[in-house]
Amino acid sequence: MSENKPVQNRITEMAKIARSMWEMTHRTFIEHNADLMPGILENENKLNDMEKEITSALVAKGKAGDARTRETAILFAEIVEDLELIGDYCKDILERVQIKIEEKLLFSDEAFVEYESIYKKTYEALDEVTYALEKDDFKLVKALLRREGHIDTLVDENRRKHNERMIRGECSPLGCNMYLNMLDFTAAVYYHTKKIARDLLKINESSLPLF
């Protein structure tokens, strides 16, 4: 990673923190381990602080630069916002996991497999975006954008299947609600990750200045 691009270096740091939060949030869910939560929430606060810091730096860059510099600043600002929102969604999922632990709610094997598939797709997308930032090579996101998985369709299918299980009495209404919330939040993380990838590609394909 280039040492003369402090703003990009900080954005890369944000991406790494968001990726770690996503992985640790999933571990909390899998292991029913509430002890992991304080570290994840600490990172969420760190993302909030970094968003403010980096956005201020981008505003200064935009004010002092030409139109192309401002375009870069706008796209990077959107990326920073998306990374901060990913942290927010991790926090939202943690709140559901905490209820799941306290209420001793269990998901069926089918629900677990369905959720695991969406989680992995989202993690892989976030990992690719982070790697592109780390390598300072934004065209690496092309492979991710070519795949353009239909997560919304998959989430809708899984929502229907889980509601069917609830109607059959295979899971409680509260457990079903927790599961559906987690599906929706995971889809949102995937959406924001793909949005980051599209912004990185715009910067690359327009040969905009980097900083």
FIKESE-518174 format. One line per 10 residues: number of its first residue (from 1); for each residue x, y, z of C-alpha. Coordinates in nm, 4 decimals, decimal comma, padded with zeros to 6 digits. Example, Ala and Ser with C-alpha at 12.3 -4.5 7.8 and 13.67 -1.06 7.14 Angstrom:
<pts>
1) 01,2300 -00,4500 00,7800  01,3670 -00,1060 00,7140 .
</pts>
This chain:
<pts>
1) 00,0000 00,0000 00,0000  00,1374 00,3398 -00,0963  00,2766 00,5415 00,1932  00,2118 00,8746 00,0174  -00,1677 00,8312 00,0113  -00,2708 00,8915 00,3738  -00,6435 00,9280 00,2979  -00,6583 00,6020 00,1022  -00,4535 00,4287 00,3702  -00,7094 00,5304 00,6320 .
11) -00,9979 00,4132 00,4112  -00,8203 00,0786 00,3723  -00,7908 00,0629 00,7506  -01,1655 00,1227 00,7754  -01,2324 -00,1607 00,5304  -01,0160 -00,3998 00,7324  -01,2001 -00,3076 01,0523  -01,5387 -00,3548 00,8820  -01,4300 -00,6945 00,7464  -01,3091 -00,8002 01,0922 .
21) -01,6357 -00,6817 01,2490  -01,8357 -00,8821 00,9960  -01,6348 -01,1973 01,0664  -01,6473 -01,1551 01,4468  -02,0208 -01,0797 01,4427  -02,0717 -01,4097 01,2642  -01,8516 -01,5877 01,5174  -02,0679 -01,4456 01,7963  -02,3741 -01,5895 01,6214  -02,2169 -01,9292 01,5549 .
31) -02,0593 -01,9723 01,8981  -02,3303 -01,8001 02,1055  -02,0366 -01,6128 02,2550  -02,1437 -01,2805 02,4067  -01,7866 -01,2225 02,5282  -01,6915 -01,1221 02,1722  -01,9410 -00,8360 02,1640  -01,7454 -00,5627 02,3493  -01,4537 -00,5847 02,1028  -01,6890 -00,5644 01,8047 .
41) -01,8704 -00,2630 01,9499  -01,5375 -00,0949 02,0211  -01,4525 -00,1322 01,6513  -01,7923 00,0117 01,5588  -01,7093 00,3232 01,7608  -01,3712 00,3347 01,5887  -01,5403 00,3299 01,2466  -01,7642 00,6190 01,3521  -01,4624 00,8251 01,4571  -01,2717 00,7395 01,1398 .
51) -01,5669 00,8404 00,9231  -01,5636 01,1886 01,0747  -01,1846 01,2205 01,0471  -01,1592 01,0983 00,6874  -01,4626 01,2945 00,5689  -01,3048 01,6135 00,7052  -00,9855 01,5357 00,5135  -01,1857 01,4702 00,1952  -01,3726 01,7997 00,2295  -01,0388 01,9808 00,2584 .
61) -00,9072 01,7993 -00,0500  -01,2207 01,8811 -00,2470  -01,2165 02,2501 -00,1568  -00,8521 02,2881 -00,2498  -00,8662 02,0890 -00,5744  -01,0101 02,1003 -00,9240  -01,3273 01,9332 -01,0530  -01,1632 01,5911 -01,0915  -01,0200 01,6076 -00,7407  -01,3664 01,6924 -00,6091 .
71) -01,5109 01,3939 -00,7965  -01,2587 01,1644 -00,6267  -01,3406 01,3211 -00,2896  -01,7136 01,2604 -00,3450  -01,6635 00,8951 -00,4399  -01,4282 00,8299 -00,1483  -01,6751 01,0032 00,0866  -01,9472 00,7630 -00,0325  -01,7149 00,4676 00,0289  -01,6416 00,5904 00,3816 .
81) -02,0154 00,6278 00,4492  -02,0798 00,2749 00,3232  -01,8069 00,1286 00,5459  -01,9504 00,3087 00,8486  -02,2974 00,1757 00,7634  -02,1605 -00,1789 00,7442  -02,0425 -00,1292 01,1023  -02,3932 -00,0142 01,1963  -02,5468 -00,3276 01,0456  -02,3005 -00,5458 01,2357 .
91) -02,4219 -00,3745 01,5532  -02,7852 -00,4378 01,4510  -02,7119 -00,8078 01,3990  -02,5322 -00,8256 01,7347  -02,8445 -00,6930 01,9072  -03,0440 -00,9803 01,7539  -02,7768 -01,2331 01,8451  -02,7828 -01,1077 02,2041  -03,1593 -01,1674 02,2183  -03,1033 -01,5093 02,0599 .
101) -02,8532 -01,5962 02,3347  -03,0631 -01,4569 02,6216  -03,3819 -01,6271 02,5012  -03,1952 -01,9494 02,4113  -03,3420 -01,9372 02,0606  -03,2295 -02,2011 01,8144  -03,2446 -02,1918 01,4350  -03,3201 -02,5061 01,2375  -03,0426 -02,6768 01,0418  -03,2070 -02,5570 00,7210 .
111) -03,2166 -02,1959 00,8402  -02,8530 -02,2157 00,9480  -02,7405 -02,3454 00,6065  -02,9432 -02,0787 00,4250  -02,8015 -01,7969 00,6358  -02,4475 -01,9333 00,6134  -02,4633 -01,9163 00,2338  -02,5601 -01,5476 00,2355  -02,3031 -01,4652 00,5039  -02,0231 -01,6249 00,2989 .
121) -02,1205 -01,4419 -00,0201  -02,1163 -01,1155 00,1734  -01,7833 -01,1883 00,3422  -01,6215 -01,2785 00,0087  -01,7452 -00,9518 -00,1451  -01,6161 -00,7463 00,1497  -01,2851 -00,9302 00,1377  -01,2426 -00,8541 -00,2353  -01,3138 -00,4850 -00,1814  -01,0665 -00,4716 00,1084 .
131) -00,8020 -00,6507 -00,0996  -00,8446 -00,4039 -00,3886  -00,7954 -00,1124 -00,1487  -00,4990 -00,2770 00,0203  -00,3264 -00,3471 -00,3123  -00,4142 00,0002 -00,4415  -00,5539 -00,1693 -00,7529  -00,9217 -00,0837 -00,7871  -00,9759 -00,2786 -01,1084  -00,9587 -00,5946 -00,8960 .
141) -01,3253 -00,5392 -00,8086  -01,4305 -00,6148 -01,1679  -01,4615 -00,9853 -01,0910  -01,6906 -00,9097 -00,7991  -01,9133 -00,6820 -01,0053  -01,9302 -00,9328 -01,2908  -02,0811 -01,1887 -01,0543  -02,3560 -00,9471 -00,9365  -02,5280 -01,2098 -00,7240  -02,9009 -01,1661 -00,6793 .
151) -02,8901 -01,1488 -00,3019  -03,2374 -00,9895 -00,2815  -03,3888 -01,2887 -00,4615  -03,2032 -01,5298 -00,2341  -03,3163 -01,3410 00,0763  -03,6780 -01,3434 -00,0438  -03,6601 -01,7200 -00,1012  -03,5115 -01,7778 00,2434  -03,7720 -01,5531 00,4076  -04,0496 -01,7571 00,2476 .
161) -03,8914 -02,0882 00,3533  -03,8462 -01,9700 00,7093  -04,2054 -01,8427 00,7335  -04,3193 -02,1830 00,6104  -04,1181 -02,3458 00,8891  -04,2780 -02,1122 01,1440  -04,6293 -02,1942 01,0204  -04,5451 -02,5649 01,0488  -04,4445 -02,5031 01,4106  -04,0773 -02,5808 01,3524 .
171) -03,9592 -02,2487 01,4993  -04,1008 -01,9835 01,7304  -04,2339 -01,6481 01,6030  -03,9590 -01,4681 01,8003  -03,6894 -01,6938 01,6543  -03,8344 -01,6367 01,3083  -03,8276 -01,2601 01,3606  -03,4614 -01,2703 01,4698  -03,3700 -01,4776 01,1661  -03,5530 -01,2532 00,9186 .
181) -03,3901 -00,9424 01,0677  -03,0466 -01,1022 01,0270  -03,1237 -01,1870 00,6644  -03,2255 -00,8286 00,5894  -02,9219 -00,6762 00,7626  -02,6890 -00,9166 00,5821  -02,8436 -00,8239 00,2468  -02,7844 -00,4573 00,3362  -02,4156 -00,5241 00,4101  -02,3843 -00,6978 00,0732 .
191) -02,5544 -00,4043 -00,1019  -02,3181 -00,1474 00,0512  -02,0167 -00,3642 -00,0297  -02,1163 -00,3827 -00,3966  -02,1740 -00,0067 -00,3929  -01,8168 00,0423 -00,2683  -01,6934 -00,1793 -00,5520  -01,8817 00,0282 -00,8108  -01,7336 00,3520 -00,6722  -01,3813 00,2072 -00,6775 .
201) -01,4314 00,1055 -01,0401  -01,5538 00,4563 -01,1304  -01,2350 00,6018 -00,9816  -01,0232 00,3510 -01,1726  -01,1959 00,3757 -01,5101  -01,2088 00,7570 -01,5036  -00,8386 00,7716 -01,4032  -00,9310 01,0128 -01,1268  -00,6553 01,1490 -00,9005  -00,5829 00,9447 -00,5893 .
211) -00,4926 01,0644 -00,2439 .
</pts>
